[in-house]
Amino acid sequence: PNAMAGLKNVVRFSSINATPDFKCAQNRYKTKKIASYDMTHRVAVLDHDLCQPKKCGLECIKYCPVNKSGADCIVLNEESKKAQIDEDICNGCGICVKVCPFDAITIVNLASELATDKIHQYGPNSFRLFRLPTPKIGQVVGLLGRNGMGKSTVVNILSGNLKPNLGRYENPPEWDEILKYYSGTELKQHFEKIEQKKIRSSIKPQQVYQITQAFDGTGKELLEKYDERGVSRELIKKLGLENSMEQSLKELSGGELQRIAVAVAASKDTEFYFFDEPSSYNDVFQRIGVARVIQNLARIGKSVMVVEHDLTLLDFLSDFVEVLYGEPAAYGIVSSVLSTKVGINVFLDGYLPAENVRFRDKKFSFDVSSSSTDIFQEGSDIVTYPKLEKKYSSFSVTIEPGRVRKGEVLGIMGANALGKTTMMKMIAGVEKPDSGSIDKKIKIAYKPQYLQNDIDVEVIALLDKANGNPVEGSLEEEQILEPLKIKKLYNKSIKNLSGGELQKVAVASCLLQKVDLYALDEPSAFLDVEDRIVVAKFLQKFVRSFGKSAIVIDHDLQLMDLVSDTMIIFEGESGVVGQATSPMPKADAMNRFLKSLDMSFRRDERSLRPRVNKLESRLDKDQKASGNYYYKH
């Protein structure tokens, strides 16, 4: 195909002086339609953060075959001092992508019919969005896809904060043209209301910590300011915020801020509600409360849209799902509306059968086995610990004896403020228990729950330090950094990383250390669905392949089901007393934990992923009656 694209380029620039024989060849070439690129739409995107012309020597300009033919396909923009690509004459050969040392260029050829579905483009060589999801009155529509696929653009357009330019960033269309474009669709009515200012939107942002910068006061004052429906008392109770309302927002935890942000968004009296990752920082119990608040908005006839990377929560609260796919930070495409079950399975498969589009090379599969303890042998303990106790002024935690074996991932689950992180810190040697002692002979690497990104250091320097040696060209780069897709971030500063990028760098930094036990506290935070599955599968493969061990704390039930061999369950009263079990077989632990949630799981018959049974459904009742809250076999 690249050779054909190159021939097409030769035809384009040589036809003026072409011989009759060459023109005949050109006509035969067109007639046979050998060049499928004639039916494609070119997408050329430049990451301005990664493009560094002063360091690279402008390889993209030097080696571009179109440039060599005398045309200006790639030039240096005089204003931005960055490369600029002419998409109209680019032949899609991909040479510039390969020679760019900083992975700053993305070239993609899409089906030409998508060009007519372009909804918004920010500028030349910038991100563009194709198609839009459709809000549905009285329903919760879930958006499922990787980070960088355009969810912020979707939110801004559907809320009326951004006028879609249909790809014409230099000559944006007026509303009459936009409405004509959507004629005959459900979105036309939505945009008519936006134009007439008859629709209001309520948005729960992703970065809840920004609330503390925008509002100086208590949670109660914030909620009272925006409560237009008179439901603040009800929301405070449903979201477990009774003890948080009198405190200053700056004093609250991430989970408390998240739930207050959900309460504020839900208390407004608007027609359209959008919740961006409402599960972050919350434990499983709190996530269910958040889901029920969101579902109640749909029940009273509101249009609700949710972006969520916790598949269990998305499965639980959504009526429909629309998949976002494409190339992160380059382009995003919105699928047609699908049922929740089909939408999640389609995303995991990486294939949209209705549109005949494959957007991922491989599909994600799930292991049918509920436990993997049979692979461990006696005497393979990497660490054992006796009964541990730790007391503070107003909180105490007791941990029953346990062990972690070579090649094992031990999962830890439970509500917030029960001592899970305290246990992790005691095993890691960061904190000393009041009763009991930990074997100090093993080496432990600890990835904390909250990550600091206020340092102006390049990612590569941080990774070199964690590894003890330069990682570029090393075995560790091949074994750890390439599978986690960290290499592209080498020259980025830590302070400029997104939440998901920072999380992956933190996980990689932990695994690069030469230790026996890796302790990871909430590694799923800010990661999208795809990265969560990749990290979970990689972590399990890593510890088994190298005879290491890992302890993982997380609230994503599907990730914990995927990554864990054995589990510890924390119970008690949050913020007062915590009690941890000894390590249990995964099936027993999941059954016990799901029972405390009053939730039952089954296997999806096709993807084998764990699915939540609808409350009070036949399957839900049958499984609970038999005591089998985990999978029905």
N, C-alpha and C positions, 0 to 999 in steps of 0.2 A: 504493500500500500504506500509506503514512504517513497519508493521508487516511482510509482505512478504519480504521486503528488509532486515529486521533483520534475517529472516529465511535463505535468500540467503547467508548472511554473516556467519551464523552458518555452513551452508553447506561448504562454502569456507575454513573455518579454522578447521573444524572437520572431513573432509572426509578421512584424513590419517588413523585415528583410528576408522572409522565408522563401525558399525555392518552391516551385510547383509540387515537386515530389514531397517536400516536407509538409506542404499544406494538405496534400492528399492523406498523408499519414495522420495529420491533425484531425481531419474529418472522420477518418476511420476510427480514430481514438475516441472521438465524441460519440459516433454512432453506436459503437459497441458498449459505451458507458462503462469502460474499464475503471475509470476514476470515480469511485464511490464518493470521493470528497466533493464532487459537484453537487451532491445531495446532502451536504453537511453544513452546519453552522459553526464557525470557528469561535472558540473562547480562548483568549490570551489574557492571563491575569498576572500582575506583578505585585509581589509583596514588598511594599516600600520599606517596611521595617528590616527586611532581610537583604534587600538590594544595597550593595556597598561598592559602587564603581571605583572608588579610590583604592580599594584593596584587591579587586579581582582582575584588573587589566582589561575589562570590557570584552571578555571572551564571547559573550552572546552576540555582540556586534561583529566581531572579527570572523566568527565561524558561520554566521547565518548565510546559507546558500543564496537566498534571495538578495541579500546585500551584495554578495559577490557578483551577481548578475547585473548589478548597476542600479538596483532599486533601493529605496530607503525603508526597509521593513522594520529594522530595529535601529533606533537612534538614541542619543543621549539628550533628554529634555533639558533645555537651558535653564528653565525655572526651577524644577525640582531636583536637578542634577542626578536623576535616576533614568534608567532605561525606559524606553517607550516603544511598544510594539504596534504596528499597523495590522489589525486583524483582517482587513480586506485583502491584503496581498500576502499575508503569511500562508505558507503552504502546509503547515502542520507537521513538518518533518521531525520536530522535537529535538533538534541538535542543541538549540539554546538551553533547553531544559537540562540536558545531560552535561553541558560544559559549565553551567553556572555553579561555582563552588559553594554558594550559599543557599541553594535550593529555593531561589526567589521567584522562579518562573513556573507557571502552569499553563500548558497548552492542551486543549481538549477539543475534539471534533464531535459535535452533537448532531442529532438528526435535524434536518433543516426545518421541519415543521415546528420545532420548538421555538424557532426565531419569532414566530407569530404569537407565541405564548409568553413572551418576555414581559414581565410586570414592572420591573424596576432595575435600573443600573445607575451606580453612583458616579461614574466617570469613565474615562478611557482606561483599559486594562485593570478594571476594578470589579468587585463582586457584582453579580447579577442574579436576580430571582426570576424563576419561571413558574407561572401559575400561583394561585392562592388557595389556602384552605377555606372552607365555607362554614361560617357560624350557623348553628342550628338552634332555633328557639326551643327552650325546654329540654335541651340535651347538652351533655358534656362531650366535647370533641377533644381528643388527645392528639398532640403532635409528637411524633416519634422520629428521631433522627440524630445524627451526630452533631456535635458542636460545630459552629461555623457554616451551617447550611442555610442561614437566613431567618432564624426565628425572630430576631430583633427587628428585621425589616418587616416581617409579617405582622408583628405586634403593632409597629408604628403605622403601617398602612391601614389595618383593620380598625384601629382606634381613632383614625383620623388625624394623627400627628404627622403623617407623611403622605403626600399626594403621589400616587404612582405615576411614573413618567413613561411607562410602556417601553423602556429602553432608550428613549430619546432624551438623554441628559442635557444635550445642547439646546434642544427645542421642545421643552415639555408640553404635553397636550393640555387643553382646557377640560373642564368637567364634562362638557357636552360630548366630547370625543371619547372620554373614559367611559361614560355611561353607554354610549353607542357600542363600544367594544364589549361591554358586559351585557348587552341586550339579550334577553332570553335566558339569563342565568339567575340563580338565587342571589348572587352577589350584587346585581344591579340595584335591588331594593335597599341593600345595606349601604351602598355608596350614595344612593339618592338621599338617604337620611343623613349621611355625613355631609354632603354638599349643602343640605338645608339646615344643618346644625340641629337636627332632631334626634341625634343619637349621642349618648354619653358613654364613656368607657371607664372602667375601673381596672387598674393594672397593679398586680403584685409583682414588684421587680425582683430580679434574680439576686442582686447584691443588697441584702437587707441591712448591712452595716452602714450603707449610705444614709439610712434613715436617721441615724444619730447625728449626722452632719447637717441634715436639713431641718431637724426639729430638736429644740432644747427643752426637754420637759419629761414628765412621767408617761408611762404607758397609758394610764387612765386619761390624762389630758389629751394625748394624741387620738385615742379612740373616740372620746367625747366630741372632739373637733370635727371628725369625719362621719360620725354615726348619723346618717340621714334616714335610716329605716327603723331606728329605735330598738335595735337588737343587741346592743353592747353587752348587757347582762347575760343574755343567752349565749353569745359567742364566747365570753370570758369563761363560762362554765364548760362549754363543749370543748374548748381548746386548753383547758387546764391552766388558766392564767390568773387564778385567784390570788396567788402570792406574788405576782409580778407587777401588778398595776400601779402600786404606789412608789415603785422604784424609778429612778432616772433611767432613761433608755440606755445611757452610757454604761450603766452598771449591770445590764442584762446579758445573759448568755446568748449564743448564736441561736439556739432553739427557741428561747423566749422571744427574741427579736423576730424570728421567722413566723411564729404563730401570731404575734401582734400585727405583723404586716398582712397576714392572711385575714385577720379580724377586721383591720382597717379597710382592706379592699372589699370584703364581703359586706361591710356595713353601709357602703355607699349605695344610693338608689339610682342605678344606671341600667342600660339595656344590654350592655356587653361587658363581660368580665373575663380577664385574662390573668392566669396564674403561672408565673415562670419559676419552675423548680420549687414547689412549695414544701418538698420533703426535707431539704437540706438542713442539717444540724438536729433534726428531730429523731427520736427513737420510734420504734414500730408502733407503740401504743399512741403516741402523739400523731403519727402519720395517718392512722385510721381516723382520728378525730378531725384532722384537716380535710381528709377525703369526704367525710360526711357533711362538713360545712359547705364544701364545694358542690356536692350533689344536691344539697337543699336549695341552692340557688337555681339549679336547673328545674327542680320540682315546682318552683313558684313562677316558672315561665321565662326565665332569663336565658340568654345565650352565653355559654361558658366554654372557654378554650383553655387547655392546660398543656404546658410543656413539662414533661417529667421523665427522668432517666431511671427511676426505680420501676422496673417492669411489673412487680407485684402490685404496687400502688396504682400504676396506670391501668392495669387489668381490672383492679377493684373499682375504680371510680369512673372510667370512661364508658360512654355509650357507643362512640365511634372513634376510629383512629385514622389519621392521615399521615403518611410516611413522607419525611423530607430526606431526599438523597441527592448526591452530586459529589462535588469535590470541596472539602472544607476551605473556606475563605476565598473560593474561586467562583462557584456557582451553586445554586440550590434549586431543586425541582420538587414541587409538591404533587403527591399522587392523588388519585381519585379517593373519595371517601370509602372506607372499608369498615366492616364490623370489627370490634375490638379484638376478637380471637384471630380473625384472618389478618388484620393489620399487623399484629405483633408477630405472627408466624411468617408473614411475608418479609418483614424486616429481618428476622433471624435467618431466613433463607437467602436473603440478598437478591431476591428475584420477584418482580411484579408480573404475574401471569396475565392479568387483564391488559397490561400495556406492553407485554413482551420485552421487558427491560431488566437486564441483570446489572445491579449497581455494586456488587461485591463479588470477588472471585470465589469465595467459599462461604458455605453456610455454617452457622453456629449450631452445634449439636449439644445435647445434654445426656449425661450418664444415667442410665436407668437404675443402677445400683444405688442403694441408700446409704451404704457405708463401705469404707475401704480398709477397715481395720485388719483384714486378713493378711495384708502385705507386710505387717510389722511383726517382728520376732521378739521374744523375750531377750532381755539383755541389750536391746538397742536404745535404751533410754539416753537421751542427751541431757536432760535435766529432770530432777525430781524435787518436789517441795513438800514440806509437812503442812499441817494446818497453820494458816497465817491469819493474824489479826492486826488491824490498824485502827486506832481510835483518834478522833479529832474532838474539838470542843463540842460540836453538835452532830457529829456523824461517826459511825463506826462500821467496819466491814469485816466479815469473817469468810475465809476461803478454805474450803475443804481440801485435803491432800490430793496431789495429782502428779502427773508426769507428762513430758513431751518426748516423743521418740524420733529417731532419725528418719527423715523423709516424710514427716507428718506435718499437716497443717491443723492446728487446734483453733477452732472458731469460738468466739466469746460473744454471747448475745444477752440482751436484757435492757430494761428501761434506763433512761439517763439518770445520773446522780445516784447510782447504786454501788459504785466503786470499781467499775471495769478498768478504767484508766489507772486507778490506784494499784490494782493488781498487776497490771502491765508494768508500771513503774517499779514495783517491788521486785518482780522477776528480773527486770532489766537492771536493777541495782541503783536506780535513780532515787528511790525512797527506801528506807529501812522499815521492816515490819516491827510492831511492838512485841509480837509473839511469833516464834518460828524463825528459821533462817534459810537463806537460799544458797545453793552451791555456787561459790564464787569462781570456780575454776573455768567455767565456760565463758566464751565471749559472746556478747549480745549487741545487736544493732537495733536502735529504736527510732521509728518514724512517728513523731508526735501527731496528735489530733489537729492542733492548730499550727499552721505553717506561717513563717515570717517571710515576707517578700520585699522588705524595705532595704535590701542591700544592692548596691550597684556593682555587681560582679557577674561576669559572663558565665553561662551555664557550664561551659567546658572546664572552667577553673574549679567550680564546685565539684564536678564529677572527678576531675584529676585528684583532688584532695581526698575524696571519699575512697577512691581506688588505691591511693598511695603511689600511683604511677600514672603517666599520661595514658588516657584511654584510646586516643586515636590510633587506629591500626592494631589495637590489642585484641586478645582473645575475649576479654570482658565486653568489648564493644560489640563483637559478633554475638556473644551469648546473651547479653542483657539489653544493651542500648538499642540495637537494631530491632529486636522483636517488640520493644516498647515504643519504637519510633521516636527516639530522643535526638537522633543525629541532627535533624533539621533545626533543633533549638540551640545547638552549640554556641553560636555567636550572639544569641539574645541575652540581654541582661535579666537577672532574676527579677528585678523590680518591674519589668515590662511583660512578664509572663501572665497569661490568663490563669484562672483558678484551676482548670483542668491540666494545663501545661505544668504549672507549679506542682500539682499533685503527682504527676508522672515523674517529674524530675526528683521529687522527694522519695518516691518509691525506688527509683533507680539508684539514687545515692545510698539508700539503706542497703540494697542488695549488692552493691559494689564492695561493701566492707567485708573484710575477711574474718568472718565470725561463724559461730555454730548455730545461733538462734536469731531469727529476724522477728522483731515485734513491730507490727504495723497497726496503728490506731486510725480507723476510718479511712482506708485507702480509696474508697469509692467516692468520697466527697468531691464534687465539681466535675467528676468524669461523666462522659456520656455513656449511653447503653453499650455501645460497641467497645469502648475502652474498658468498661467494667468487666465485660466478659473476657476480653483479651488479657487484662491484668490478672484476673482470677485463674484462668487456665495456665497462664505463664508461671504464676507463682507456685501452683501445685507441681507443674512439670519441673521447675527450677529446684525446689527442695528435694524432690524425689531423685532427680538426676545426679545431684551433687551430694546427697546424703546430709543435707542441712535440715533445719526445722523452722517452722514459722508459727507465730500466734497472731491471729487477726481479729480485731474488734470491728464490727460494722453493723448497720441497721438495715442494709439491703438484704432481704430474706433470700432472694434468688441468688445473689452473689455468695452469700454464706452457704447456701445449699450446694452451690457449684464448687466452692473452694475447700470446704472443710472435710476432714476425715473424722474427727471427733469434735465434741462441743462441750462448752461449759455454759450453764444458764445462771444468770444473776436474778435473784428475787429479793423482795423486801419492800421497804417504804422509801421512795426517792428522797434523798437529802437527809434521811434520818438513820436508816440502818440497811445494810446490804448483806446478802448471804449468797455465796457462790457454791455450786455443786462441784463434785469431782468431775473430771472429764468423762463424758458419756458417749456411747455409740450415736452416730448422727441421727439415725431414725428415732431413737428413744428421746433424744434431746429436742428434735424438731417437734415431735408429738407433744411433749410436755409444754414447749413454748407456745405452740399454736393453740393448745387448749387454754392457756392463760389469756390469749387474744380472742378466744371464742371464734376462731377462724379455722377452716379446714382447707387442705390442699389436695388436688388431684394432679395426675399427669395429663398433659395435652396428648391426645392420641397420635398426633403426627410429629410434632417437634420434641415431644417427651419433656418439655419444660414444665416446671411446677406452675399450676394455675390455681387461683383462689376460687373456691365455690361461692356462688351468690348466697348471701345470708338467707336462711330458711328455705333454700332450694331442696329438692329431693335428695341430691347427692350430699348436700351439707348435712341434712338430718340423718341420713343413713350412716355416714362416716362418724358423726358425733355419737350416735347411738351405739356403734360398735367400739367406740373409744379410739378409732383410727383417724386422728386429726391430720396426720401426715398423708402419705399417698394411699389411695385405695388400690390394692393389688388385685 
